[in-house]
């Protein structure tokens, strides 16, 4: 018996020595083996001695310093030292290392230990980070609780357990680590120093199962297939999977599950993950399923009960499947399309003339084949400007149109004429029809001459007198809207001459800071365009800050209230700057718009099936559309005004139209303009600005009961202004722009 025990001990020692020998032979990076008092073996793998910079780098090296510190170290020849804001204050940086190949695999050694010394109190944003997968998902780990100022501290980081990430629906893929770094992303005004040394890796203890399901919330149409994927860390492999839909066990037993719903409704998808030790982790997802849209009646957009438009930020350098985009938009209830085009695609810089762009024509025709009205949004002032047409500023020429230059105006006129003539579109929307956010433009010779002609000021030191602090600075900022307004007039005139059926619109910044501010800052005189009928409707860019004020002031100043002198189809955003908007925020915004009687919107901008750029900066729009559907904001069907005619018969005017569902028809008319533009003066910006006001004092006649055919006869007078409305049983109102009726000359 004693011999048997000795043999077992000897055999154990041989196995242990053999294991350690093999480990050392196959992993030359192993630096030490620690046998704990409890008998557990912890093998540490040396990852980086930190004796030299090697593959370590620093972002913004002109502001931050990475160096080797030969004096302050834990072991070896030195440590690495990083200094944030070493040269000047900044918004933070990272000291990072990337693998020599494509990736590191830390799945078997997820426990990282690194010696760190901070030389002063660090901001709370000082963290360790890893970047994983092809999508560059960032995961961060809080380390300050393990550090003491002025002391070397060994910090332990379990990469399986991040404290946060750039994606809440992800676990770190430790088989695909593309970068590790020490980062501090915040405003740093004084240099911040820290050292790090001797980075090792170890297997780490078994942790409870960590699991996520992607997507955790999804929205599809009946008949669409959605795939759910479970990611798992921790526990003891292998794992087994059991999937349930609304409590019913499914056949799938892998980490991926595809489901095709055949009925509308809300589905609960559950996955139970069981590891080798029978530990169970449950994750769940919600799937909202909707019936595809039943379509919409043909009509111009401003005659629809609801405009649900989609903006396509084309990125023509990418390959898009416009057929799939059109199909997705139609199935989800979109009824109008806005496609962006920049000047560079329709202007031949060598020949100095317009050119036909076939990809735009192809995209337009695809959307038209699905029944959409299509508007082309032209980036007017910004970017892709021929050098001889650029605006001069105090810092030189910038890539912005100088609206004072005749050749620039002619270029824009030629562009919109070509769009109206050569493409099968329903509308043209002006974007960036303004100056840049600066008051020192335009300063070219053409601007000087036009300023002197318009203001009568000739004794001037140009440009110093019109720059801030100059004798005529306020005169200059008050004048700057005139070249833009004249360009708008010329462009709209050209469009209507080329194709009277084109609807002209303009994307304008909302007036949450006041119309006088926008007039002073960017020279955009929107109320004057409305007053003079240079645009048929507005697209007010409605953001998520100062929302109520933005709505009230914009509709008040630009349109004279709701419904306004002309209709409005506001832009609503899936991204607020760089921030991706939560669908619930969009629901709240649309609810607020509806509270004011505004039922139209353009969703800016499309991402999803068919988009060639991937998801990235273009979030999938379907969760937003699903959220609006769930809130009851995309009810079917859309109705519309059709066959609107005004007929003069002797001394009578017959106004008639039809609607695609019974509505109460209403005619408002007066022998004077229904809206006027009041001149206001801003003492703050020292400029005169216009404010559209509803005059009223009109006659209104309406149907006694809902009907689909509407006709009213009124007396023809020398001056007559009218507009019509149709109101459904839910109070949704479609209002046309005001129209002047001029009888035959006697």
VENZIDA-V794410 format. One record per backbone hydrogen bond with DSSP energy under -0.5 kcal/mol. NH is the residue of the N-H (numbers start at 1). CO is the residue of the C=O. If there is no record, write none. Layout:
nh: [NH | NH]
co: [CO | CO]
This chain:
nh: [5 | 6 | 7 | 8 | 9 | 10 | 11 | 12 | 13 | 14 | 15 | 16 | 17 | 18 | 19 | 20 | 21 | 22 | 23 | 24 | 25 | 26 | 27 | 30 | 31 | 32 | 34 | 35 | 36 | 36 | 39 | 42 | 42 | 43 | 44 | 44 | 45 | 46 | 46 | 47 | 48 | 56 | 57 | 59 | 63 | 64 | 65 | 67 | 69 | 70 | 73 | 78 | 79 | 80 | 81 | 82 | 83 | 84 | 86 | 86 | 87 | 88 | 90 | 93 | 95 | 96 | 96 | 97 | 98 | 104 | 106 | 106 | 107 | 110 | 111 | 112 | 112 | 113 | 114 | 115 | 116 | 117 | 119 | 126 | 127 | 127 | 128 | 129 | 130 | 131 | 132 | 133 | 136 | 137 | 139 | 140 | 141 | 143 | 146 | 147 | 150 | 151 | 153 | 155 | 155 | 157 | 159 | 159 | 161 | 163 | 164 | 166 | 170 | 174 | 176 | 177 | 178 | 178 | 179 | 180 | 181 | 182 | 183 | 183 | 184 | 185 | 186 | 188 | 189 | 192 | 194 | 195 | 196 | 197 | 198 | 199 | 200 | 200 | 201 | 202 | 210 | 212 | 214 | 218 | 220 | 222 | 223 | 224 | 226 | 228 | 229 | 230 | 231 | 233 | 235 | 240 | 241 | 242 | 243 | 244 | 245 | 246 | 248 | 249 | 250 | 257 | 259 | 261 | 261 | 265 | 267 | 267 | 269 | 269 | 270 | 270 | 271 | 272 | 273 | 273 | 274 | 274 | 275 | 276 | 278 | 281 | 283 | 285 | 286 | 287 | 288 | 289 | 289 | 290 | 293 | 303 | 304 | 305 | 308 | 309 | 309 | 310 | 311 | 312 | 313 | 314 | 318 | 320 | 321 | 322 | 325 | 326 | 327 | 328 | 329 | 330 | 331 | 332 | 333 | 334 | 335 | 336 | 337 | 338 | 339 | 340 | 341 | 343 | 345 | 346 | 346 | 347 | 348 | 349 | 352 | 353 | 355 | 358 | 360 | 361 | 362 | 363 | 364 | 365 | 366 | 367 | 368 | 369 | 370 | 370 | 371 | 372 | 373 | 375 | 376 | 377 | 377 | 378 | 378 | 379 | 379 | 380 | 380 | 381 | 381 | 383 | 389 | 390 | 391 | 391 | 393 | 396 | 398 | 400 | 401 | 402 | 403 | 405 | 408 | 409 | 410 | 411 | 412 | 413 | 414 | 415 | 416 | 417 | 418 | 419 | 420 | 421 | 422 | 423 | 425 | 426 | 427 | 428 | 429 | 430 | 431 | 434 | 435 | 438 | 438 | 443 | 448 | 449 | 450 | 451 | 452 | 453 | 454 | 455 | 456 | 458 | 460 | 462 | 465 | 466 | 467 | 467 | 470 | 472 | 473 | 476 | 477 | 478 | 479 | 480 | 482 | 484 | 485 | 486 | 487 | 488 | 489 | 490 | 491 | 492 | 493 | 494 | 495 | 496 | 497 | 498 | 499 | 502 | 503 | 504 | 505 | 506 | 507 | 508 | 508 | 510 | 511 | 514 | 518 | 519 | 520 | 521 | 522 | 523 | 523 | 524 | 525 | 526 | 528 | 529 | 530 | 531 | 532 | 533 | 534 | 535 | 536 | 537 | 538 | 539 | 541 | 542 | 542 | 543 | 550 | 551 | 552 | 553 | 554 | 555 | 556 | 557 | 558 | 559 | 559 | 560 | 560 | 561 | 565 | 567 | 569 | 571 | 572 | 574 | 575 | 576 | 577 | 579 | 581 | 585 | 586 | 587 | 588 | 589 | 590 | 591 | 592 | 593 | 594 | 595 | 596 | 596 | 597 | 598 | 599 | 601 | 602 | 603 | 604 | 604 | 605 | 605 | 606 | 611 | 612 | 614 | 618 | 619 | 621 | 624 | 625 | 626 | 627 | 628 | 629 | 630 | 631 | 632 | 633 | 638 | 641 | 642 | 645 | 647 | 649 | 649 | 652 | 653 | 654 | 655 | 655 | 656 | 656 | 657 | 658 | 659 | 660 | 663 | 664 | 665 | 666 | 667 | 668 | 669 | 670 | 676 | 678 | 678 | 680 | 680 | 682 | 683 | 686 | 687 | 689 | 691 | 692 | 693 | 695 | 695 | 696 | 699 | 701 | 703 | 707 | 710 | 712 | 714 | 716 | 720 | 721 | 722 | 723 | 725 | 726 | 727 | 728 | 731 | 734 | 735 | 736 | 738 | 739 | 741 | 742 | 743]
co: [1 | 2 | 3 | 4 | 5 | 6 | 7 | 8 | 9 | 10 | 11 | 12 | 13 | 14 | 15 | 16 | 17 | 18 | 19 | 20 | 21 | 22 | 23 | 27 | 44 | 44 | 42 | 33 | 34 | 40 | 36 | 34 | 40 | 41 | 32 | 42 | 201 | 29 | 44 | 199 | 199 | 53 | 96 | 94 | 60 | 60 | 83 | 81 | 79 | 68 | 71 | 75 | 69 | 196 | 67 | 194 | 65 | 192 | 63 | 83 | 63 | 63 | 188 | 184 | 182 | 57 | 94 | 180 | 55 | 177 | 104 | 174 | 174 | 203 | 202 | 110 | 157 | 200 | 155 | 197 | 153 | 195 | 193 | 123 | 125 | 183 | 141 | 181 | 139 | 179 | 137 | 176 | 133 | 132 | 130 | 164 | 128 | 126 | 143 | 144 | 118 | 148 | 116 | 114 | 153 | 112 | 110 | 157 | 158 | 140 | 140 | 138 | 167 | 172 | 173 | 104 | 131 | 176 | 131 | 97 | 129 | 95 | 127 | 181 | 93 | 125 | 184 | 90 | 187 | 84 | 82 | 117 | 80 | 115 | 49 | 48 | 113 | 198 | 45 | 111 | 233 | 231 | 229 | 286 | 288 | 290 | 261 | 221 | 259 | 257 | 214 | 255 | 212 | 210 | 207 | 274 | 253 | 272 | 252 | 270 | 248 | 268 | 245 | 247 | 243 | 228 | 226 | 224 | 259 | 289 | 265 | 287 | 267 | 285 | 244 | 268 | 283 | 242 | 271 | 281 | 240 | 272 | 279 | 236 | 275 | 273 | 271 | 269 | 216 | 267 | 218 | 265 | 287 | 220 | 331 | 300 | 301 | 639 | 306 | 307 | 601 | 336 | 603 | 338 | 311 | 312 | 315 | 318 | 610 | 320 | 321 | 322 | 323 | 324 | 325 | 326 | 327 | 328 | 330 | 329 | 308 | 308 | 373 | 310 | 375 | 312 | 377 | 379 | 342 | 342 | 343 | 343 | 353 | 347 | 348 | 348 | 346 | 356 | 357 | 357 | 358 | 359 | 360 | 361 | 362 | 363 | 364 | 365 | 366 | 367 | 368 | 367 | 335 | 337 | 427 | 339 | 375 | 376 | 429 | 341 | 377 | 378 | 431 | 431 | 432 | 399 | 386 | 387 | 398 | 400 | 396 | 393 | 391 | 398 | 381 | 389 | 401 | 402 | 405 | 405 | 406 | 407 | 408 | 409 | 410 | 411 | 412 | 413 | 414 | 415 | 416 | 417 | 418 | 419 | 423 | 374 | 374 | 503 | 376 | 505 | 378 | 432 | 522 | 436 | 521 | 392 | 444 | 445 | 446 | 447 | 448 | 449 | 450 | 451 | 452 | 456 | 458 | 460 | 461 | 463 | 463 | 464 | 467 | 465 | 470 | 472 | 473 | 474 | 475 | 476 | 479 | 480 | 481 | 482 | 483 | 484 | 485 | 486 | 487 | 488 | 489 | 490 | 491 | 492 | 493 | 494 | 495 | 499 | 426 | 502 | 428 | 537 | 430 | 506 | 539 | 541 | 550 | 511 | 514 | 515 | 516 | 517 | 518 | 518 | 519 | 518 | 523 | 524 | 525 | 525 | 526 | 527 | 528 | 530 | 529 | 529 | 504 | 504 | 567 | 506 | 508 | 540 | 571 | 541 | 546 | 547 | 548 | 549 | 550 | 551 | 552 | 553 | 554 | 554 | 555 | 555 | 556 | 555 | 559 | 536 | 538 | 540 | 602 | 604 | 604 | 579 | 575 | 576 | 574 | 582 | 582 | 583 | 584 | 585 | 586 | 587 | 588 | 589 | 590 | 591 | 592 | 593 | 594 | 593 | 597 | 307 | 570 | 309 | 572 | 602 | 311 | 603 | 311 | 608 | 610 | 611 | 615 | 617 | 607 | 621 | 621 | 622 | 623 | 624 | 625 | 626 | 627 | 629 | 628 | 295 | 303 | 658 | 656 | 654 | 647 | 652 | 649 | 714 | 647 | 653 | 712 | 645 | 654 | 710 | 642 | 708 | 640 | 707 | 727 | 663 | 725 | 701 | 723 | 699 | 721 | 693 | 676 | 691 | 678 | 689 | 687 | 681 | 682 | 682 | 680 | 678 | 557 | 676 | 674 | 693 | 674 | 669 | 667 | 665 | 663 | 657 | 655 | 653 | 651 | 741 | 670 | 739 | 668 | 666 | 734 | 664 | 732 | 728 | 726 | 733 | 724 | 565 | 722 | 720 | 740 | 741]
